Structure formats: C-alpha cells, structure tokens
Amino acid sequence: MDRAPSRIIREHGLLTVAPFDAPPEATLEWTERFLAQMGGAGMLLHASDYPQWHHGDGPAALLGQLSPAERTQVLSGNATDLYGLDEEAPCAPTA
C-alpha cells in the first residue's frame, strides 16, 4: 500500500449520521475530537435511517454541536458534491 488505510477510506468513503450512537450529552469537546478522528465534517452525510427507530437522538446531538457551515455541509453539501447536483436547482421537477 502506498497510503495509510485511514487515508484510503477518507478518499473513497463517507459515513452517515444515522444510526449514530453519540454520548447522551455530546459536548463540543467530544464533537471536535470525533470530527478530528473522522477527518472532518466532509466525511459525513445526513441520513434518517427511516423507518428504523433507534434509542436516543445521536444525530441531533451531533448536528447541534456543529458550526452552521459544518451543519450545512453534513445536511446537504456533501450529498450535493457526491451526486454532482446543482445547489441552486429546485428540489422538485417543474412542469
């Protein structure tokens, strides 16, 4: 291998925020440490895991600790980049 496995994963994979087992009281310090280990908010995609139900609200705890820019990146920016979508395009097709 010419790179560390963690680097290869960061180059070719993304993770979702659901299901997500965060501590009950996710602090800013915990969130910053988690993001540093993951490689930043650019590694995360929003997901609801619907119709599954999981105890607790880990995704909301994590999203609540992100900066506004990081939150936008996780909720829409990373998926927009991944799928090559136009950020300004309407959400529904027009007739």
C-alpha positions in Angstrom: 0.0 0.0 0.0 1.2 3.5 -0.8 -1.1 5.2 1.8 -2.5 4.5 5.2 -5.8 2.6 5.2 -7.4 5.6 7.0 -6.4 7.9 4.1 -7.8 5.5 1.5 -11.1 5.3 3.4 -11.3 9.1 3.6 -10.7 9.3 -0.2 -13.3 6.8 -1.2 -15.9 6.5 1.5 -18.4 8.6 3.5 -20.3 7.8 6.7 -23.9 8.6 7.6 -25.1 10.3 10.8 -27.8 7.7 11.4 -27.8 5.3 13.1 -25.3 7.1 15.3 -24.5 6.4 18.9 -23.4 9.6 20.5 -23.0 10.1 24.2 -26.2 11.3 25.8 -24.6 14.7 26.4 -22.4 15.3 23.4 -20.2 18.2 24.3 -18.3 20.5 21.9 -15.0 18.9 23.0 -16.4 15.4 22.2 -17.7 16.6 18.8 -14.4 18.2 17.9 -12.4 15.1 18.8 -14.9 12.9 16.9 -14.6 15.1 13.8 -10.8 15.1 14.0 -10.7 11.3 14.2 -13.1 11.1 11.2 -11.3 13.6 9.1 -13.8 16.4 9.4 -17.5 17.1 8.6 -16.7 16.3 4.9 -16.8 12.6 5.8 -20.5 12.7 7.0 -23.8 12.5 5.1 -27.2 13.2 6.6 -29.4 10.1 7.0 -32.6 9.4 8.8 -32.4 5.6 8.9 -36.2 5.7 8.3 -38.2 3.6 9.1 -35.9 2.2 11.7 -36.1 3.6 15.2 -33.0 3.9 17.5 -33.0 4.8 21.1 -31.8 8.3 21.8 -31.1 11.1 19.3 -27.4 10.8 18.4 -27.7 12.5 15.0 -29.4 15.6 16.6 -26.8 15.7 19.4 -24.0 15.7 16.8 -25.6 18.2 14.4 -26.4 20.5 17.4 -22.7 20.8 18.1 -21.5 21.6 14.6 -20.9 25.1 13.3 -23.5 26.4 10.8 -21.1 25.8 7.9 -20.4 22.2 9.1 -24.1 21.6 9.6 -24.9 22.7 6.1 -22.1 20.6 4.8 -23.5 17.4 6.5 -27.2 18.1 5.8 -26.8 18.9 2.1 -23.3 20.0 0.9 -21.6 16.6 1.0 -24.5 14.9 -0.8 -24.6 17.7 -3.4 -20.9 17.1 -4.1 -21.2 13.3 -4.1 -24.0 13.2 -6.6 -22.9 16.1 -8.6 -26.0 18.1 -8.0 -26.6 21.8 -8.7 -27.0 23.6 -5.4 -29.3 26.1 -7.0 -31.6 23.6 -8.7 -35.2 23.3 -7.4 -35.9 20.3 -5.2 -38.9 19.2 -7.3 -39.1 19.0 -11.1 -41.0 21.8 -12.7 -43.7 21.2 -15.4 
